[in-house]
Amino acid sequence: MIVSDANELTQVAARGILRIRCCAATMRVRRPAGRWLALWALAGLSALSAAPSVVFGALPQPIYFFTDTANVINSQNPLVIRPSSFLMFQDGSWFIQDLHWSGWGTRAAHASGISNASNDIPNVAQGKRIKTPAEVTLSNPGRFEGHEVYRCFTLTLPSHPSSAQHLCLQRSGSEYLLLPPARKVAPGAAQTTLSFYGPRPNSSGIFCAMGADAVAGASAGVYCYSLNPQRTVQMGVAGALKVCIGGTSSTDLCDIGNPGEGTPTLAAGEQKSVGGFRCRAEQAAVKCTVIKTGKGFLIASDGVTPLGGATTARA
């Protein structure tokens, strides 16, 4: 399906892309989950390598992009020219809007717009919307499933430089996604990991670790904990959650372990991606999802909330 203007794009979004809502309740469990502090980086993703078609030095026209940067790239993700907006999270909690383009059809198209994100408190629909200026660049045009498309996407938020995103079209198993460029790891080298504190670590005490390789008995996924009150949540590639809610006695605590020295703190609005997972720091919470399904969770001092239809079970 091809969408050629902003009105059609809005209609497509209204028909269901923005309808994902989170409603499942938090489960209280008590089993430890400490081994999740060791997670490993993405393996097995290979960058799309097809070279762009060239006709007498000019680029084939028209050149398209994708309606939804957070979803699987297939026929259900319509192609569009000069989109006025697109999703960053499938549940609509973060999207880029009011895009004004220049250079469309060249090797790099640029746009200025607005980043519009919910702080998810108490949920996506009722949360405060935070709007900041955004800059978008689309690059690396080439053939994909019979169409000329921009295959790389860069998002910059001038007010939050560390939230910059650079995603390119990559194969993940039998599917294509917009993901951070895959890293090649030498044989025997340690796998890349990503860990961070959520906003205000001294008060909310949220810590997360992300990884994408199943190594030494630890599954690929995301692990987060909060200290006050004590709770942990684990999420694998299928988006299923395992949650621990700690009590007050020494025998009723979650196994949370200790982060390493120098662990960075994400400011509200910052986002990190590892493999097929994406985490975003909110005002006093952290939201993590499986990129291709939108399933995930929001962890805050008042609980762990499943998102996008994620199921919850005992840790």
Residue frames as qw, qx, qy, qz and C-alpha x, y, z in Angstrom:
[[0.000, 0.889, 0.459, 0.000, 0.00, 0.00, 0.00],
 [0.434, 0.148, 0.012, 0.889, 1.31, 3.45, -0.92],
 [0.111, -0.851, -0.428, 0.282, 0.21, 6.67, 0.81],
 [0.504, 0.444, 0.205, 0.712, 0.87, 9.80, -1.20],
 [0.027, -0.629, 0.036, -0.776, -0.20, 12.63, 1.09],
 [0.002, -0.203, 0.666, -0.718, -0.60, 13.64, 4.72],
 [0.656, -0.099, 0.095, -0.742, -4.40, 13.23, 4.76],
 [0.869, 0.069, -0.450, -0.193, -4.17, 9.60, 3.74],
 [0.430, 0.253, -0.716, 0.488, -1.40, 9.05, 6.29],
 [0.304, -0.206, 0.466, -0.805, -3.63, 10.43, 9.04],
 [0.822, -0.020, -0.114, -0.558, -6.46, 8.13, 7.94],
 [0.744, 0.180, -0.636, 0.092, -4.16, 5.11, 8.01],
 [0.159, 0.228, -0.686, 0.672, -3.02, 5.97, 11.53],
 [0.515, -0.134, 0.264, -0.804, -6.61, 6.49, 12.64],
 [0.832, 0.035, -0.382, -0.401, -7.64, 3.07, 11.33],
 [0.941, -0.295, -0.166, -0.021, -5.54, 1.27, 13.85],
 [0.639, 0.363, -0.406, 0.544, -1.85, 2.09, 14.11],
 [0.011, -0.436, 0.405, -0.804, -2.47, 4.39, 17.07],
 [0.718, -0.406, -0.213, -0.524, -5.04, 2.16, 18.77],
 [0.684, -0.008, -0.658, 0.317, -2.65, 0.09, 20.87],
 [0.409, -0.715, 0.145, -0.548, -3.55, 0.67, 24.51],
 [0.360, 0.204, -0.830, 0.375, -2.06, -0.75, 27.68],
 [0.614, -0.449, -0.058, -0.646, -4.39, -2.16, 30.27],
 [0.804, -0.130, -0.573, 0.095, -3.01, -5.29, 31.97],
 [0.519, -0.822, 0.096, -0.216, -2.47, -5.17, 35.72],
 [0.154, 0.633, -0.711, 0.265, 0.80, -5.61, 37.62],
 [0.890, -0.226, -0.391, -0.065, 1.38, -9.03, 39.17],
 [0.341, -0.769, 0.468, -0.272, 3.04, -9.47, 42.54],
 [0.954, 0.072, -0.271, 0.109, 5.70, -12.19, 42.67],
 [0.508, -0.816, 0.275, -0.020, 8.71, -12.85, 44.84],
 [0.929, -0.006, 0.180, 0.323, 11.27, -14.95, 43.02],
 [0.326, -0.686, 0.278, 0.588, 14.75, -13.53, 42.38],
 [0.698, 0.678, 0.207, 0.105, 15.90, -12.30, 39.00],
 [0.316, -0.835, 0.257, 0.370, 19.46, -11.09, 39.63],
 [0.640, -0.090, 0.564, 0.514, 21.24, -12.89, 36.80],
 [0.439, 0.772, 0.412, 0.203, 19.58, -10.49, 34.35],
 [0.171, -0.902, 0.150, 0.367, 22.22, -7.87, 35.18],
 [0.316, -0.384, 0.684, 0.534, 24.42, -9.62, 32.60],
 [0.670, 0.617, 0.368, -0.186, 22.95, -9.10, 29.09],
 [0.509, -0.200, 0.526, 0.651, 24.67, -9.19, 25.75],
 [0.222, 0.522, -0.160, -0.807, 24.49, -7.17, 22.55],
 [0.755, 0.473, 0.073, -0.448, 22.81, -7.77, 19.26],
 [0.292, -0.310, 0.833, 0.355, 23.87, -10.77, 17.16],
 [0.405, 0.304, 0.846, 0.168, 22.63, -12.08, 13.86],
 [0.341, 0.843, 0.271, -0.315, 21.33, -8.84, 12.40],
 [0.545, 0.006, 0.445, 0.711, 22.75, -8.08, 8.99],
 [0.148, 0.589, 0.031, -0.794, 22.44, -4.70, 7.33],
 [0.687, 0.619, 0.376, -0.058, 20.56, -4.50, 4.09],
 [0.470, -0.442, 0.421, 0.637, 23.28, -4.29, 1.48],
 [0.539, 0.576, 0.531, 0.308, 21.53, -3.71, -1.81],
 [0.281, -0.213, 0.129, 0.927, 23.05, -0.73, -3.63],
 [0.361, 0.650, 0.304, -0.596, 20.75, 2.06, -4.86],
 [0.631, 0.482, 0.511, 0.329, 19.78, 1.97, -8.51],
 [0.132, -0.613, 0.158, 0.763, 21.36, 4.66, -10.66],
 [0.587, 0.615, 0.487, 0.198, 20.08, 5.87, -14.02],
 [0.456, 0.641, 0.083, 0.612, 22.59, 8.09, -15.83],
 [0.318, 0.172, -0.399, 0.843, 23.80, 9.49, -12.51],
 [0.412, -0.337, 0.039, -0.846, 20.29, 10.45, -11.36],
 [0.231, -0.013, 0.871, -0.433, 18.26, 8.76, -8.63],
 [0.174, -0.358, -0.830, -0.390, 15.18, 6.76, -9.66],
 [0.267, -0.019, 0.296, -0.917, 11.98, 8.55, -8.72],
 [0.333, -0.797, 0.122, -0.489, 9.82, 8.61, -6.71],
 [0.379, 0.199, -0.771, 0.472, 11.61, 7.86, -3.43],
 [0.631, -0.575, -0.339, -0.395, 9.49, 6.72, -0.48],
 [0.007, 0.345, -0.755, 0.558, 9.81, 6.26, 3.25],
 [0.368, -0.284, -0.885, 0.005, 7.80, 4.22, 5.77],
 [0.397, -0.681, -0.265, -0.556, 4.73, 5.28, 7.72],
 [0.749, -0.638, 0.054, -0.170, 5.79, 3.66, 11.01],
 [0.320, 0.665, -0.633, 0.233, 9.45, 3.58, 12.09],
 [0.413, -0.398, 0.698, -0.429, 8.62, 1.38, 15.10],
 [0.871, 0.135, 0.326, -0.342, 6.93, -1.43, 13.15],
 [0.661, -0.029, 0.659, 0.358, 8.05, -4.27, 10.92],
 [0.212, 0.534, -0.352, -0.739, 8.83, -3.03, 7.40],
 [0.280, 0.176, 0.913, 0.239, 6.42, -4.93, 5.16],
 [0.048, -0.399, -0.606, -0.687, 3.24, -4.41, 3.10],
 [0.354, -0.737, -0.575, 0.041, 1.34, -3.50, 6.28],
 [0.361, -0.628, -0.061, 0.687, 3.66, -0.51, 6.80],
 [0.526, 0.779, 0.332, 0.081, 2.57, 1.80, 3.96],
 [0.537, 0.047, 0.167, 0.826, 5.07, 3.70, 1.84],
 [0.017, 0.922, 0.340, -0.185, 4.70, 7.47, 1.84],
 [0.496, 0.430, 0.070, 0.751, 6.22, 10.54, 0.19],
 [0.036, 0.406, -0.209, 0.889, 7.05, 13.53, 2.41],
 [0.456, -0.524, -0.717, 0.059, 5.24, 12.22, 5.50],
 [0.175, -0.736, 0.045, -0.652, 3.86, 14.90, 7.77],
 [0.542, -0.554, 0.487, -0.402, 4.29, 12.60, 10.78],
 [0.748, 0.123, -0.649, -0.069, 5.35, 9.09, 11.78],
 [0.800, -0.571, -0.022, -0.180, 5.36, 6.88, 14.87],
 [0.169, 0.611, -0.721, 0.280, 8.36, 6.19, 17.07],
 [0.214, -0.054, 0.909, -0.353, 6.41, 3.84, 19.39],
 [0.173, -0.251, -0.841, -0.447, 3.53, 1.69, 18.18],
 [0.183, -0.598, -0.734, 0.264, 1.23, 2.65, 21.06],
 [0.103, 0.820, 0.296, 0.478, 1.35, 6.32, 20.02],
 [0.547, -0.746, -0.177, 0.336, 3.22, 7.45, 23.12],
 [0.280, -0.618, 0.303, 0.670, 5.91, 9.04, 20.96],
 [0.625, 0.548, 0.467, 0.300, 5.63, 10.35, 17.42],
 [0.273, -0.275, 0.198, 0.900, 7.13, 13.07, 15.23],
 [0.295, 0.746, 0.595, -0.044, 4.66, 15.54, 13.72],
 [0.154, 0.954, 0.067, -0.247, 4.41, 18.73, 11.61],
 [0.650, -0.223, 0.443, 0.576, 7.32, 17.74, 9.35],
 [0.406, 0.874, -0.011, -0.266, 8.35, 20.23, 6.65],
 [0.854, -0.026, 0.373, 0.362, 10.67, 18.71, 4.03],
 [0.270, 0.854, -0.317, -0.312, 13.45, 19.96, 1.78],
 [0.057, 0.555, -0.803, -0.209, 15.56, 17.98, -0.68],
 [0.766, 0.082, 0.587, -0.248, 13.08, 15.12, -1.08],
 [0.834, 0.545, 0.085, -0.030, 14.19, 12.94, -3.97],
 [0.300, 0.770, -0.535, 0.177, 17.89, 13.70, -3.45],
 [0.637, 0.136, -0.716, 0.251, 20.38, 11.49, -1.62],
 [0.272, -0.241, -0.674, 0.643, 19.44, 13.11, 1.72],
 [0.229, -0.668, -0.418, -0.572, 16.06, 14.63, 2.58],
 [0.227, -0.012, -0.556, 0.800, 15.78, 16.94, 5.60],
 [0.336, -0.659, -0.503, -0.448, 12.82, 18.00, 7.71],
 [0.006, -0.183, 0.531, -0.827, 12.04, 20.11, 10.76],
 [0.545, -0.436, -0.582, -0.417, 9.16, 19.10, 12.99],
 [0.449, -0.545, 0.358, -0.611, 7.94, 18.50, 16.53],
 [0.364, 0.031, -0.913, 0.183, 8.65, 15.54, 18.83],
 [0.591, -0.373, 0.018, -0.715, 5.43, 14.73, 20.71],
 [0.474, 0.063, -0.857, 0.193, 5.79, 12.27, 23.60],
 [0.663, -0.613, -0.196, -0.381, 3.60, 11.21, 26.50],
 [0.046, -0.564, 0.703, -0.430, 5.20, 10.92, 29.94],
 [0.575, -0.089, -0.803, -0.128, 2.96, 7.83, 30.42],
 [0.132, -0.142, -0.725, 0.661, 1.74, 9.03, 33.82],
 [0.664, -0.266, 0.653, -0.247, -0.68, 7.47, 34.70],
 [0.724, 0.218, 0.626, 0.191, -0.84, 5.96, 31.19],
 [0.369, 0.095, 0.488, 0.785, -0.22, 6.82, 27.54],
 [0.015, 0.674, 0.587, 0.448, -3.67, 8.29, 26.92],
 [0.343, -0.895, -0.282, -0.025, -3.78, 10.45, 30.05],
 [0.676, -0.314, -0.006, 0.667, -0.11, 11.34, 30.29],
 [0.028, 0.874, -0.033, -0.485, 1.20, 14.85, 29.75],
 [0.766, 0.532, 0.190, 0.307, 2.35, 15.46, 26.15],
 [0.416, -0.682, 0.223, 0.558, 5.87, 16.86, 25.92],
 [0.651, 0.710, 0.213, 0.164, 6.60, 18.71, 22.68],
 [0.403, -0.671, 0.316, 0.536, 10.11, 19.70, 21.55],
 [0.480, 0.727, -0.318, -0.374, 11.68, 20.71, 18.20],
 [0.812, -0.099, 0.552, 0.161, 12.99, 17.81, 16.11],
 [0.296, 0.674, -0.492, -0.464, 15.22, 17.45, 13.04],
 [0.866, 0.095, 0.489, -0.043, 14.95, 14.46, 10.69],
 [0.205, 0.618, -0.604, -0.459, 17.28, 13.30, 7.91],
 [0.912, 0.176, 0.353, -0.109, 16.50, 10.43, 5.54],
 [0.096, 0.727, -0.604, -0.311, 19.43, 9.01, 3.57],
 [0.254, -0.240, 0.922, 0.169, 20.91, 6.00, 1.74],
 [0.723, 0.342, 0.057, -0.597, 18.24, 5.66, -1.00],
 [0.009, 0.288, -0.923, -0.253, 18.01, 2.24, -2.65],
 [0.609, -0.078, -0.565, -0.551, 15.70, -0.51, -3.88],
 [0.204, -0.060, 0.858, -0.468, 13.50, -2.39, -1.44],
 [0.380, 0.383, 0.824, -0.174, 10.73, -4.75, -2.55],
 [0.381, 0.543, 0.608, 0.435, 10.40, -3.05, -5.93],
 [0.017, -0.967, -0.215, -0.139, 10.44, 0.56, -4.72],
 [0.449, 0.414, -0.296, 0.734, 13.10, 3.20, -4.23],
 [0.554, -0.775, -0.296, -0.066, 13.19, 4.05, -0.52],
 [0.012, 0.747, -0.488, 0.452, 15.29, 5.94, 1.97],
 [0.831, -0.109, -0.542, 0.068, 16.94, 3.19, 4.00],
 [0.490, -0.125, -0.506, 0.699, 18.42, 5.22, 6.87],
 [0.275, -0.827, -0.336, -0.359, 16.72, 7.56, 9.32],
 [0.442, 0.016, -0.438, 0.782, 18.34, 10.06, 11.70],
 [0.309, -0.832, -0.381, -0.259, 16.41, 11.93, 14.39],
 [0.412, 0.104, -0.377, 0.823, 17.93, 14.78, 16.41],
 [0.315, -0.852, -0.411, -0.074, 16.29, 16.62, 19.30],
 [0.332, 0.624, -0.247, 0.663, 18.33, 19.81, 19.83],
 [0.449, -0.666, 0.241, -0.545, 17.10, 20.10, 23.43],
 [0.840, -0.344, 0.407, -0.101, 18.12, 16.47, 24.15],
 [0.364, 0.674, -0.598, -0.237, 21.29, 15.75, 22.09],
 [0.197, -0.306, 0.927, -0.095, 21.83, 12.36, 23.73],
 [0.655, 0.294, 0.586, -0.376, 18.44, 11.19, 22.40],
 [0.386, 0.561, -0.477, -0.555, 19.66, 11.26, 18.79],
 [0.816, 0.087, 0.561, -0.104, 18.64, 8.16, 16.81],
 [0.295, 0.541, -0.611, -0.497, 20.32, 6.68, 13.73],
 [0.723, 0.089, 0.654, -0.206, 18.42, 3.71, 12.33],
 [0.271, 0.416, -0.645, -0.581, 18.86, 1.81, 9.08],
 [0.885, 0.112, -0.093, -0.443, 16.86, -0.87, 7.30],
 [0.015, -0.449, 0.890, -0.078, 18.13, -4.27, 8.48],
 [0.735, -0.082, -0.596, -0.312, 17.08, -7.89, 8.29],
 [0.342, -0.357, 0.703, -0.511, 16.09, -9.54, 11.57],
 [0.527, 0.119, 0.831, -0.129, 15.38, -13.20, 10.87],
 [0.335, 0.427, 0.738, 0.401, 12.73, -13.22, 8.15],
 [0.028, 0.914, 0.401, -0.047, 11.70, -9.59, 8.73],
 [0.422, 0.393, -0.030, 0.816, 13.05, -6.11, 8.12],
 [0.351, -0.831, -0.365, 0.230, 13.19, -3.39, 10.76],
 [0.232, 0.819, -0.184, 0.492, 14.68, 0.07, 11.18],
 [0.824, -0.506, -0.129, 0.218, 17.41, -0.62, 13.73],
 [0.217, -0.869, 0.387, 0.219, 20.73, 0.85, 14.91],
 [0.594, 0.585, -0.542, -0.103, 23.55, -0.25, 12.57],
 [0.971, -0.228, -0.067, 0.024, 24.64, -3.78, 13.44],
 [0.166, -0.818, 0.551, -0.004, 28.05, -4.08, 15.07],
 [0.861, 0.265, -0.431, 0.045, 30.50, -6.72, 13.94],
 [0.587, -0.697, 0.385, -0.148, 32.14, -8.43, 16.88],
 [0.370, 0.546, -0.752, -0.021, 35.45, -10.25, 16.46],
 [0.842, -0.157, -0.512, -0.069, 35.49, -13.95, 17.42],
 [0.654, -0.191, -0.519, 0.515, 36.09, -14.31, 21.14],
 [0.067, 0.283, -0.162, 0.943, 35.46, -10.62, 21.84],
 [0.055, 0.347, 0.723, -0.595, 33.09, -9.60, 24.62],
 [0.067, 0.626, 0.665, 0.401, 29.57, -8.81, 23.48],
 [0.009, -0.309, 0.072, -0.948, 28.34, -5.22, 23.81],
 [0.234, -0.569, -0.757, 0.219, 25.95, -4.48, 26.67],
 [0.038, -0.491, -0.082, -0.866, 23.93, -1.41, 27.49],
 [0.418, -0.554, -0.663, 0.281, 22.88, -0.43, 31.00],
 [0.049, 0.441, -0.005, 0.896, 21.65, 2.79, 32.53],
 [0.030, -0.374, -0.670, 0.640, 19.86, 4.46, 35.42],
 [0.060, 0.739, 0.587, 0.326, 16.48, 6.02, 34.85],
 [0.021, 0.708, -0.025, 0.706, 15.81, 9.68, 35.75],
 [0.402, -0.663, 0.305, -0.553, 16.56, 10.82, 39.31],
 [0.698, 0.075, -0.708, 0.082, 18.35, 7.60, 40.44],
 [0.123, 0.176, -0.683, 0.698, 18.62, 8.76, 44.06],
 [0.495, 0.004, 0.351, -0.795, 14.83, 8.91, 44.46],
 [0.856, 0.186, -0.070, -0.476, 13.21, 6.45, 42.05],
 [0.458, -0.457, 0.762, 0.034, 16.22, 4.12, 41.88],
 [0.875, 0.401, 0.196, -0.189, 15.43, 2.63, 38.45],
 [0.191, -0.559, 0.712, 0.380, 18.18, 0.68, 36.70],
 [0.870, 0.393, 0.152, -0.256, 17.96, -1.19, 33.36],
 [0.297, -0.436, 0.746, 0.407, 20.18, -3.50, 31.31],
 [0.756, 0.513, 0.039, -0.405, 19.56, -4.43, 27.67],
 [0.226, -0.437, 0.806, 0.328, 20.99, -7.13, 25.43],
 [0.741, 0.373, -0.139, -0.541, 20.23, -9.31, 22.42],
 [0.524, 0.324, -0.787, -0.047, 22.34, -12.49, 22.65],
 [0.876, -0.408, 0.018, -0.255, 21.38, -15.53, 24.70],
 [0.514, 0.505, -0.610, 0.330, 24.71, -16.37, 26.37],
 [0.220, 0.192, -0.781, 0.552, 25.69, -18.37, 29.45],
 [0.170, -0.418, -0.867, 0.210, 22.09, -19.09, 30.40],
 [0.093, 0.515, 0.296, -0.799, 20.82, -15.50, 30.31],
 [0.444, 0.599, 0.640, 0.185, 18.07, -14.88, 27.78],
 [0.223, 0.239, 0.241, 0.914, 18.09, -11.98, 25.34],
 [0.201, -0.771, -0.571, -0.199, 15.97, -9.07, 26.46],
 [0.015, -0.631, 0.176, -0.755, 15.65, -6.27, 28.98],
 [0.573, -0.429, -0.622, 0.319, 15.92, -6.30, 32.78],
 [0.032, -0.612, 0.104, -0.784, 14.94, -3.35, 35.01],
 [0.489, -0.452, -0.675, 0.318, 14.58, -2.82, 38.74],
 [0.145, -0.752, 0.029, -0.642, 13.48, -0.10, 41.14],
 [0.368, 0.116, -0.718, 0.579, 14.68, 0.26, 44.72],
 [0.057, 0.211, 0.569, -0.793, 11.90, 2.18, 46.40],
 [0.805, -0.319, 0.456, -0.209, 9.80, 0.09, 46.57],
 [0.217, -0.419, 0.829, 0.299, 11.80, -2.93, 45.46],
 [0.804, 0.397, 0.357, -0.261, 10.65, -4.62, 42.24],
 [0.216, -0.375, 0.706, 0.561, 12.15, -6.17, 39.09],
 [0.755, 0.503, 0.219, -0.359, 10.86, -6.88, 35.59],
 [0.362, -0.279, 0.753, 0.474, 12.35, -9.10, 32.87],
 [0.675, 0.580, 0.135, -0.436, 11.29, -9.09, 29.21],
 [0.582, -0.120, 0.688, 0.417, 12.36, -11.47, 26.44],
 [0.035, -0.123, 0.563, 0.817, 12.13, -11.19, 22.67],
 [0.110, -0.460, -0.827, -0.302, 8.48, -12.33, 22.69],
 [0.193, -0.483, -0.018, -0.854, 7.53, -9.45, 24.99],
 [0.714, -0.500, -0.483, -0.084, 6.46, -11.68, 27.89],
 [0.076, -0.712, 0.378, -0.587, 7.17, -10.17, 31.33],
 [0.710, -0.295, -0.586, 0.257, 8.38, -11.69, 34.59],
 [0.135, -0.736, 0.111, -0.654, 7.84, -9.42, 37.57],
 [0.574, -0.251, -0.639, 0.447, 9.02, -9.52, 41.19],
 [0.253, -0.780, -0.027, -0.572, 7.52, -7.28, 43.87],
 [0.463, 0.133, -0.689, 0.542, 9.66, -7.25, 47.02],
 [0.524, -0.735, -0.417, -0.105, 8.35, -7.09, 50.56],
 [0.171, -0.884, 0.260, -0.348, 9.90, -5.66, 53.73],
 [0.810, -0.483, 0.331, 0.015, 11.51, -8.75, 55.30],
 [0.118, -0.642, 0.690, 0.312, 14.96, -10.10, 54.44],
 [0.406, 0.036, 0.901, 0.147, 13.36, -13.27, 53.02],
 [0.411, 0.695, 0.584, -0.084, 10.87, -11.41, 50.84],
 [0.004, 0.782, -0.224, -0.582, 13.17, -9.34, 48.65],
 [0.799, 0.601, 0.021, -0.011, 13.87, -9.38, 44.91],
 [0.746, -0.257, 0.276, 0.549, 17.40, -10.31, 43.84],
 [0.334, 0.932, 0.104, -0.093, 18.51, -7.03, 42.26],
 [0.795, 0.132, 0.058, 0.589, 22.32, -7.17, 42.34],
 [0.246, -0.774, 0.007, 0.584, 24.53, -4.10, 41.89],
 [0.594, 0.797, 0.057, 0.090, 25.13, -1.99, 38.75],
 [0.763, 0.072, -0.034, 0.642, 28.72, -1.35, 37.71],
 [0.268, -0.645, -0.073, 0.712, 30.59, 1.84, 38.47],
 [0.059, -0.300, 0.408, 0.860, 30.16, 4.62, 35.95],
 [0.211, 0.492, 0.827, 0.174, 26.68, 3.50, 34.84],
 [0.014, 0.149, 0.175, 0.973, 25.17, 6.50, 32.99],
 [0.201, 0.489, 0.648, -0.548, 21.88, 8.17, 33.88],
 [0.152, 0.426, 0.632, 0.629, 19.29, 8.85, 31.18],
 [0.142, 0.174, 0.229, -0.947, 17.53, 12.18, 31.37],
 [0.489, 0.506, 0.608, -0.368, 13.79, 12.33, 30.77],
 [0.554, 0.743, -0.046, -0.374, 13.19, 12.05, 27.03],
 [0.047, 0.586, -0.774, -0.236, 16.37, 10.10, 26.27],
 [0.939, 0.156, 0.111, -0.287, 16.02, 6.81, 24.40],
 [0.139, -0.538, 0.809, 0.192, 18.35, 3.88, 23.80],
 [0.907, 0.241, -0.074, -0.338, 18.06, 0.90, 21.43],
 [0.215, -0.463, 0.854, 0.097, 19.89, -2.44, 21.48],
 [0.113, 0.083, 0.962, 0.233, 19.03, -5.04, 18.89],
 [0.211, -0.461, -0.687, -0.520, 15.27, -5.41, 18.76],
 [0.383, -0.661, -0.568, 0.306, 14.66, -3.56, 22.05],
 [0.150, 0.556, 0.033, 0.817, 14.09, 0.12, 22.80],
 [0.420, -0.589, -0.554, 0.412, 13.96, 1.91, 26.18],
 [0.092, 0.648, 0.118, 0.747, 12.97, 5.50, 26.86],
 [0.287, -0.223, -0.583, 0.726, 13.38, 7.49, 30.09],
 [0.169, -0.759, -0.464, -0.424, 10.27, 9.33, 31.24],
 [0.177, -0.789, 0.172, -0.563, 9.90, 11.91, 34.04],
 [0.418, -0.497, 0.658, -0.380, 10.11, 9.33, 36.83],
 [0.880, 0.099, 0.428, -0.180, 9.86, 6.05, 34.94],
 [0.053, -0.422, 0.757, 0.496, 11.40, 3.95, 32.17],
 [0.809, 0.361, 0.208, -0.415, 9.47, 2.48, 29.24],
 [0.160, -0.400, 0.830, 0.355, 10.90, -0.48, 27.30],
 [0.801, 0.364, 0.189, -0.435, 9.41, -2.27, 24.28],
 [0.614, 0.023, 0.682, 0.398, 10.15, -4.93, 21.69],
 [0.074, 0.392, -0.277, -0.874, 10.50, -2.79, 18.57],
 [0.182, 0.001, -0.773, -0.607, 8.71, -5.05, 16.12],
 [0.279, -0.459, -0.838, -0.098, 5.67, -5.81, 18.30],
 [0.216, -0.597, 0.005, -0.773, 5.27, -2.84, 20.64],
 [0.787, -0.499, -0.362, -0.034, 4.96, -5.20, 23.62],
 [0.406, 0.384, -0.451, 0.696, 6.76, -4.01, 26.72],
 [0.505, -0.620, -0.540, 0.263, 6.42, -2.36, 30.09],
 [0.011, 0.766, -0.136, 0.628, 6.59, 0.87, 32.06],
 [0.668, -0.323, -0.529, 0.412, 8.41, 0.68, 35.40],
 [0.065, -0.676, 0.110, -0.726, 7.91, 3.43, 37.97],
 [0.028, -0.246, 0.719, -0.649, 7.78, 3.80, 41.74],
 [0.627, 0.007, 0.341, -0.701, 4.08, 2.87, 41.72],
 [0.827, 0.103, 0.529, -0.158, 4.45, -0.40, 39.81],
 [0.186, -0.219, 0.768, 0.572, 5.19, -2.22, 36.57],
 [0.606, 0.488, 0.269, -0.569, 2.59, -1.72, 33.84],
 [0.558, 0.114, 0.719, 0.398, 2.48, -4.10, 30.82],
 [0.274, 0.604, -0.130, -0.737, 2.20, -2.34, 27.44],
 [0.417, 0.423, -0.582, -0.555, 1.01, -3.39, 23.99],
 [0.912, -0.020, -0.204, -0.356, -0.61, -6.64, 25.15],
 [0.315, 0.433, -0.795, 0.286, 2.43, -8.01, 27.00],
 [0.811, -0.397, -0.392, -0.177, 1.65, -10.89, 29.33],
 [0.145, -0.674, 0.546, -0.476, 2.89, -11.06, 32.93],
 [0.896, -0.170, -0.410, -0.028, 4.02, -14.08, 34.92],
 [0.690, -0.703, 0.139, 0.104, 6.05, -14.99, 38.01],
 [0.227, 0.812, -0.538, 0.005, 9.79, -14.35, 37.79]]
